[in-house]
């Protein structure tokens, strides 16, 4: 079983809400700008995504004028 197949928390946190708020942008506006559905962005924003395409990640970062590390952070998990 690969790590992506488990139901454990990955420890990856998406800061999309914070970045959108800082830029005065809505999820709908981001959706239109990057060509990704609001539903898919919502899954990412709520830390429920299991994967993200590099092209989607790059498009989000371009629109939000941020780096990948600004959008996605790793939180250490308690052992």
TAZIJO-V645091 format. One line per field, one symbol per residue. ss: DSSP state (H for helix, E for strand, - for the rest). psi: psi as a letter, one per 20 degrees, with the letter a starting at -180 (. if undefined). burial: # if it has 16 or more other ideal C-beta (glycine too) atoms within 10 Angstrom, else .. A space follows every 50 residues. Layout:
ss=???
psi=???
burial=???
This chain:
ss=--HHH------EEE-HHHHHHHH---HHHHHHHH---HHHHHHHH----- ---HHHHHHHHHHH---HHHHEEE-----
psi=prhiirjqphipppkggghgghjkqrhgggghhikqqhghhggghjkiqi rpqhhggggghghilrrgihgpqpppqq.
burial=.............###..##......#..##..#.#....#..##.#.#. .#...#..###.##......##.......
